[in-house]
């Protein structure tokens, strides 16, 4: 069991966010990447996993681990750049939810 909250357990911000699939979970003190829905639109989410000293990771809000959302019309170019940098296998999974 890791000393941090695993990306599959991070479900916030709950009001607008739904986690669909973790693409790259990373390890302690590494980045995690996922696909989710923000206000019902598919998008990428990123976060730094925690450590034993800081199990919440980053970002977090009021002591609750959250995802940083990369989406919307202003974030589309950033999301596409990240998607294009993925391995073919991971890119195929993401493109299932976020077509070009």
C-alpha positions in Angstrom: 0.0 0.0 0.0 1.5 3.4 -1.0 2.1 6.2 1.5 0.0 8.6 -0.6 -3.6 8.7 -2.0 -3.6 6.8 -5.2 -4.9 8.6 -8.3 -7.8 6.2 -8.7 -9.0 7.4 -5.3 -9.0 11.1 -6.2 -12.6 12.1 -7.1 -12.6 15.8 -6.6 -13.7 18.5 -7.4 -16.9 16.5 -7.1 -19.4 19.1 -8.2 -18.2 19.3 -11.8 -15.7 16.4 -12.2 -16.1 12.6 -13.0 -13.0 10.4 -13.2 -13.1 8.1 -16.2 -9.7 6.4 -16.4 -6.2 6.9 -15.0 -3.9 6.8 -18.0 -0.6 7.0 -16.0 -0.8 6.6 -12.3 2.8 7.4 -11.6 4.5 6.6 -8.2 5.1 8.6 -5.1 6.1 12.2 -5.8 5.5 11.7 -9.6 2.8 13.0 -11.9 -0.4 11.2 -12.6 -2.5 11.7 -15.8 -6.2 10.8 -16.3 -9.2 11.3 -18.5 -12.3 12.6 -16.9 -15.4 14.7 -17.5 -15.6 18.4 -16.5 -19.1 19.6 -16.7 -19.8 16.6 -18.8 -17.1 17.4 -21.4 -14.1 14.9 -21.7 -10.8 16.4 -20.7 -7.4 15.5 -19.2 -6.6 15.8 -15.5 -3.1 15.9 -13.9 -1.8 15.9 -10.4 1.4 15.2 -8.4 1.1 12.1 -6.2 1.9 12.6 -2.6 4.6 11.2 -0.5 4.8 9.8 3.0 5.4 13.4 4.3 2.6 14.9 2.1 0.1 12.1 1.3 -2.5 14.4 -0.3 -0.2 15.4 -3.2 -0.9 18.5 -5.3 -3.3 20.0 -6.1 -5.6 19.7 -3.1 -8.3 21.9 -1.7 -9.2 22.1 2.0 -7.4 18.9 2.7 -9.0 17.0 -0.2 -6.9 15.8 -3.1 -8.0 17.1 -6.5 -7.2 17.0 -10.2 -5.9 19.9 -12.2 -8.2 20.0 -15.2 -6.7 20.6 -18.7 -9.7 21.3 -20.9 -12.1 23.9 -22.3 -11.4 25.8 -25.4 -8.4 27.6 -24.0 -6.8 24.3 -22.8 -7.4 22.3 -25.9 -4.0 23.0 -27.4 -2.3 22.0 -24.2 -4.3 18.8 -23.9 -3.6 17.8 -27.5 0.2 18.4 -27.0 0.1 16.1 -24.0 -2.0 13.5 -25.8 0.4 13.5 -28.8 3.3 12.9 -26.5 1.8 9.6 -25.1 2.7 6.1 -26.2 0.5 4.8 -29.0 -1.3 2.5 -26.5 -2.1 5.3 -24.1 -3.0 7.7 -26.9 -5.5 5.2 -28.2 -7.2 5.0 -24.8 -7.4 8.8 -24.4 -8.6 9.3 -28.0 -11.5 6.9 -27.2 -12.8 9.6 -24.8 -11.3 12.7 -26.4 -11.3 12.5 -30.2 -9.2 14.9 -32.3 
